[in-house]
Structures are given as C-alpha cells and as structure tokens.
Amino acid sequence: MADLSVKIAGVKFNNPLIAASGTFGFGREYGEFYPLEKFGGISCKGITLERRSGNPPPRIAETPSGILNAVGLQNPGVDVFIKDDLPWLKRQNTVVIANIAGNTQEEYCEMAEKLSDSDVDMIEMNISCPNVKSGGVQFGTSCESVGEITSAVRRHCKKPLIVKLSPNVTDISEIAKSAEAGGADAVSMINTITGMRIDINSRRPIIHNNTGGMSGPAVFPVAVRMVWQAANAINIPIIGMGGISTWQDAVEMLIAGASALQIGTILFSDPYAPIKINEGLNEYLDKNGIESITQLTGTIKPW
C-alpha cells in the first residue's frame, strides 16, 4: 500500500483528508459512523470569542450540485470548546485544528493566545468575517488587511497557523502572498462563494440572511483554478477544498498544487465519503506506481 501520510507545517497527518470546518461540528455525531482516525485531521466548527446563536432560520438551502448556507457561526465560544470539546477530540487519534473567527483583530489575537495554551494541534484562521472597524468589510478581501491580520495573529499564536482564504476576491495569488508574508505556515482554500436563491412564489430570498456561502461540487472547478494559481505564487503548503466529492476530485486537487485536502458538503449526503476517497487514492497510487501521496502535489503538466 502507498503512503498516504502528509506533513503540514511540521504536523503529521495519517492521510491527506481533513474534515472541513462548519460541516463536521466537533465530530461527535460522525464518530457514531466510524472512528474519527479515518480522517487525517478535523477542522472544528468555527469558534468565536463568545458564544453565538447564529442566524435565524431558514439558513441553509439546496442548490444545483451544492448547498447555500448562512448559519452564522453558531458555536459555544472558545472557552467552552477548550473545556468541553477539546478533551474528547484529543482522544480520537487525529489532528485537531481549531478554526477561529472574529469581528475585530483583537478578538482573533485573544483566541489565538487562548488556543496556543491548549492541546489543539493547529489553528485555522477564517478571515471571511466582517471587520466591524472597517464598516463590515471582510478581512480577507484585500492584500493589506490579510497581511495585517495575519501578522497580528502570528505574534500571539504559538501553534502552526493556517489562513483560510476567501474566493470572493479579484486576485487570489496576491491574497495568498500576503498571507505568506504575514507569517502563515499554510493556507487553506477556498472558502464558500457568495450566492443567493429566491423563492419565486413568495419573492423572498430562500435564506433569511438574503445571501449565503455556496459549497459543493458546483464550486470545484473554481477551487481547482484558485489552488493552481496560489501554488504558482507561494512556497507554503496549500490545503485544498471546495466541492471535493470523489477520489478523482482529490487526485485532481493534489495535482493542481494542494498538499492536503478538506472535504465538507459531501459529508451531508455521504458520511462515508472519506473512507471511499482514501481507498480510491490508495488504489490510484498503487496502479500508477507512486509510493507516496506527496509525490502528486503540484505535478500538473502545462500545455
């Protein structure tokens, strides 16, 4: 059997698959299907400094080949996560990644400090959140703000730092370079694409928040393109995500330049997808005489 293990920022994953934040909760429900060590890692539900109830329903809707969501970061807060959820997660024999979100730079830094003193293995910073000091503009939409918040959090973060990039930008390569320059150990991409659906009978948006984040197979080609662009611009590892549903998708994303992968939306329709994807990856590597999954990363052949 081929070697499926990968290493990101010095952290070893037994396989390249990571449960994407926001789709897996803190893993307890999926732990009833199979041991969570089937995943290389788990990126936990997005955590904020204080408890959040999230947006009012309806806050999720199906779209062709995907879903639209505006859950609104419902979570118990960072202190409750560290006290109640993290001890259980650390017994699951998989890498634990804390995903953090905030409205101000100070909130991100405070969470990074708290989590640096905890048992999490890595911190993933979601910068697709509104910066209330900048009129609600997302942190992740300009090179300046990405570099600034990454540098600030880096000073408070003792754990390997992953910056999760938004696709809702004009040039993903420049955004990725700003994260790298700010001190990120890796980037994960892409986050959801902003979308909208309208009920033609009521003429109201299907989601109470009006817009939401689109994910699932429909966004996969966009994710592959952006991972490829970023891989040609930065030297730190890329964790690719966005519509990965099959082992073929996983291979494609690795060839585009990803060193590891996150899967999310597929878990709602097929909880056993990670097992199937890892089996398919192993068979592909064996069939092609490839000893290690790391040998696939960035092997695209340009025309």
C-alpha positions, 0 to 999 in steps of 0.5 A: 500500500502507498503512503498516504501520510502528509506533513503540514507545517511540521504536523503529521497527518495519517492521510491527506483528508481533513474534515472541513470546518462548519460541516463536521461540528466537533465530530461527535455525531460522525464518530457514531459512523466510524472512528474519527482516525479515518480522517487525517485531521478535523477542522472544528466548527468555527469558534468565536470569542463568545458564544453565538446563536447564529442566524435565524432560520431558514439558513441553509438551502439546496442548490444545483450540485451544492448547498447555500448556507448562512448559519452564522457561526453558531458555536459555544465560544472558545472557552467552552470548546477548550473545556468541553470539546477539546478533551474528547477530540484529543482522544480520537487519534487525529489532528485537531485544528481549531478554526477561529473567527472574529469581528475585530483583530483583537478578538482573533489575537485573544483566541489565538493566545487562548488556543496556543495554551491548549492541546489543539494541534493547529489553528485555522484562521477564517478571515471571511468575517466582517471587520466591524472597524472597517464598516463590515468589510471582510478581512480577507478581501484585500492584500493589506488587511490579510497581511495585517491580520495575519501578522497580528495573529502570528505574534500571539499564536504559538501553534502552526497557523493556517489562513483560510482564504476567501474566493470572493476576491479579484486576485487570489495569488496576491491574497495568498502572498500576503498571507505568506508574508504575514507569517502563515505556515499554510493556507487553506482554500477556498472558502464558500462563494457568495450566492443567493436563491429566491423563492419565486412564489413568495419573492423572498430570498430562500435564506433569511440572511438574503445571501449565503456561502455556496459549497459543493461540487458546483464550486470545484472547478473554481477551487481547482483554478484558485489552488493552481494559481496560489501554488504558482505564487507561494512556497507554503503548503496549500490545503485544498477544498471546495466541492471535493466529492470523489477520489478523482476530485482529490487526485485532481486537487493534489495535482493542481498544487494542494498538499492536503485536502478538506472535504465538507458538503459531501459529508451531508449526503455521504458520511462515508465519503472519506473512507471511499476517497482514501481507498480510491487514492490508495488504489490510484497510487498503487496502479500508477506506481507512486509510493507516496501521496506527496509525490502528486502535489503540484505535478500538473503538466502545462500545455 
